[in-house]
Amino acid sequence: MRLKVIDVSEHQGRIDWKTVAGTDVVAAMIRDGYGVKAANQVDAQLKNNVEGCKTNGVLYGFYHYSYAKTLAGVEQEAQFCLENIAGVQGEPCFPVAIDMEEAAAAKVGRALLTKMALRFCELIKKAGYIPLVYCNLDWARNYLDIPQLQGAGIDLWLAEYTSAAAPNWDGSEAMWQYSSKGKVRGISGNVDLSWCFKDFTLKKSKPAPAPAPAAVRVGSKVRVKNGARDYTGKRLASFVFSTIYTVLSIRGNRVVIGLNGKVTAAVRANDLYSYSTS
């Protein structure tokens, strides 16, 4: 199988998604942003692109451009990416990718870059999405251990611009970005084009949320299990585990806890103990 996929960002401006939906494009990979959290680093067309895909039946996923040079940095980028997706109520059936091609980051070396890719994808998967690594052929050959990533269940989105029928790779790529000068009706100027060789629609990227335990309800007093992370995979401060909180809201397995009506964190229901004063 071979599905045509575009990847888009603010660089394409305002896209006419109704027109795009009438072409042979099956899906879009939407840039959510880049780097670590900052208001000016959310893609300016993120909301419009997600709403356009939803309204017009175009399948979509996301990609996040990485500048990280450390594990801590890539964790911050993953958190930022997940916050951006949540902010536009994104429910992609296509993957959430880390875009690794920054020249300055390449200097940290193959071993650390591979660990960074694994960590980003671990957090994306934990949040319920399909992880993916995007890189060009040079990075795939010299800066990332692709067999290690694929052994961990992470697919490759490979970029190589060529008129050949296939990239200079072993055929294991799930997606191949073959042009940066594509033309698609509804989009002004050039747009990146990819072939997708894997049917991600057979997977459910966001699992149906499990119900919260019966003992946990709005108004309940709870404590957080030692070592738990917040709902998006971010580490919680150590004081959280020794504090009794009130449940402020529940949506599936996502439970918002706080003190005196102020939100402290959103956590998973199975990471809570029901607390009783009796």
N, C-alpha and C positions, 0 to 999 in steps of 0.2 A: 504494500500500500504506500501511497505517497500523497500527502496533504499539503496544500500551499498555505504557508504561514507568513505573516508580516510581523515585523517588530516596530513599534512606534513610540514616539516621545513628543515633547514639546517642540522638537525641531521640525515636525511635520505640520505644526500649527493646528488649527481647528479642522478636524476630519469630518467629511460627510459620510457617516457610517451607514446610512440607508443606501447610498450608492455603492459603497464597498461591499455591503451584504449581497448585492446583485452580481458580484463578480465571482471568480473561482476561488477567492480567498476563503479558507475554512476557519482560520483562527488568527488571533493577534496576540503577540507578547507585548505587554504594556509596561513601559518603564514607570516604576513607582517613585523613584528618586535615586539619589546617589550619596555615597559616603555615610557619615554618621548624622544623627538627628540635628536638623537645623531647618527653620521655616523656609529658607530660600533654597533648600536642597530637595524639596518635594517637587516632582515633575509638575509643571504648570498646567499640563493637559490631562493629568491623571484622572480627575473626576469626570471630565468630559468624555475621555476615552472609555472608561468603564461603563458609564451610563449609555454611551453610544452602542457599545457591544451588547449590553443587556437588552436594550430597546429593540435592536435589530437582529437579534439571534446569532451574533457572531461569537463563537467560542473564544475564550481568552485565558491567558496566564499573565505572569508578571516577571520582570527582571529588575535587578538592582545592581547598579554599577558600583564596583568595589574599589576603594582606595586603600583598604586596610593593609597594614604591614605586621600586625600582631594578632594573636588569638583574641585578646580583649577587644581589639578594634573591630574584628569581623563579627564578634558577638553583638557589639553595639550596632553594627550595620544590619544584622539580621533582625534585631529588635525594632529598629527604625523601619525596615521593610514591612514587618508584620503590623506595626502601628499604622502605616500608610494604607495597607490593604484593609485593615479594620475600619479605617476612617472613611473609606468609600464603599463599605459593605461588600467588599469583593468576595465572590464565591467561585473561584476559577476551577474549571475541570482540566485545564492545561497546567503545566508546572509553574513553580516559582523558582526562578533561576538567579544564581549569582553570576555576574558578568566580570570575568577576570581577564584583564588585558592591560592594566595600568603599568607603564614602563617602570615607574619608581618603585612599585611593589615587587616587581620581578627580582629586585636586588636581594630580597630576603632569602631566596633559594627555594629549590623544589620541595624539600622535605616540609618546611614550614608552610609554604603555600598550599600543599596538599592537606596538611592538618587544618588549615584555615577553611578550605573548601569543605572538608568533612564536617567541621563544626557548624558552619553556616547551614549546611544541608540538614544536619541533625536537628537544629532548632526549627527549621522550616517544616521538617517531617513531624516533629513533636507537636507543632501547631495544627497539624492535620492536612498539610499540603504536600504535593509531589515535588521533591527537590530536583534540581537540574543544575549542571555546571556549563556555562558558556565560555568558550575560549577560542582563540584562533589556532591555526596549525602549529605555529612556532611554540605557543604555550603548551599545546597538547604534547609536543615532542620533547620539550626542554624544561618546562617549569611546573608541570603537574604530573603526578603519577596516576595516569588515567586507569590502568588496570586495578589499582588499589581503590579508586573511587567507584569503579564499576563493580568491583567485588563487594563493596558496601551497599550496592543497590542503587547507585546514583548514575543517572543517564548523562550522556554527553551531548551538548549542542555545539557542534563544530563549525567554525567560520573559515571558509576558504573560497575566495572569489576566483572562479575558473569557468571556462566554457566546456570543460570536460563533463562527462556524464555522471561522474562521481568524484568525491574529494580524494586526496592522496592519503587515505586512511584505511583501516582494516575492515570497514563495513559495520563496525559496532556502534557507530553514532546513531542516536535516536533522532536527531535533527541536524540538518546541514544548511547553514546560511551560505548561499551560493552567489548572492549579488547584493551590492549596496546601491545599485542604480536602477532598481525596479520601478515600474510605472503601474499604478493601480488607479482605476477610476474612483473619484471621491477624495483623492489625496493629491495635494499640490506638490510638485517636485518629486524628488527621488524617495524611495522607501526600501529598506532592507527586505530581501525575500529569502525564505527558507523552505526546504522540503522537510516534512515530518514523516518519519518512517514507522512511527509507533502510535497506536490508537490509544491516546490517553483518556479518551471518553469512556473506555471500558472500566476505568478506575473512578472511584468517587474521591475527589481530592479532599473534600471536607466531610469527615464522617458524621453521621447523625449523632447529636449529642446525647450522652447517656443521662438519664434523670438523676437529680441530686438524691443522696440517701434520704430516706423518709424522715430521719431525725433532724435533718438540716432544712430549715425553712426560714423565710424572711422573719427577722426578729430573734432567731435562735442565737445563743451564745456558743461560740466555737473557738477552738485553738488550731493552729496550723502545725502539721506534722514536721518534725525536724528534717531539714534537708530539702523540703519542698521548694519548688520554684513558682513564679507567678504563671498566669495562664498562657503567656507567650514564651515561657522558657527562661525569663530573666531571673537572676539570683535575687532572693529576698534578704533584707537586712537581718542580722542575727537577732535583734530584739523582737522581731515579728513572732518568733517561735515561743516566746515566753509571755505573750500578751493574750488576754481574752478579748475577742472581737464580737461584734454584732453583725449578723448577716443582713446586708442592705438590699440585695436583689439576687435573683437566681434566673439564669437562662440556660436550660439544659444542664451541662456539667460545669458551666461557668458561674462561679459564685463571687459576688462582690462583697468584701468585708470592710468594716471600718469602726471608728470610735466616734461617739457623739454625733452621728449622722454624717461624718466626713469620711470619704473613701480612703482606705489604706492600700488595698490591692485587689486584683481579680485573680482568683486561684481556682484550681480544679476541686470539685466536690469531694473526690476521693482522697484529697490531701488535707481534709479537715477532720478534727475530732469534735463531736458534739460535747459541749461542756454543760454540766449540771451543778448547781450549787446545793442540791439536796444531798 
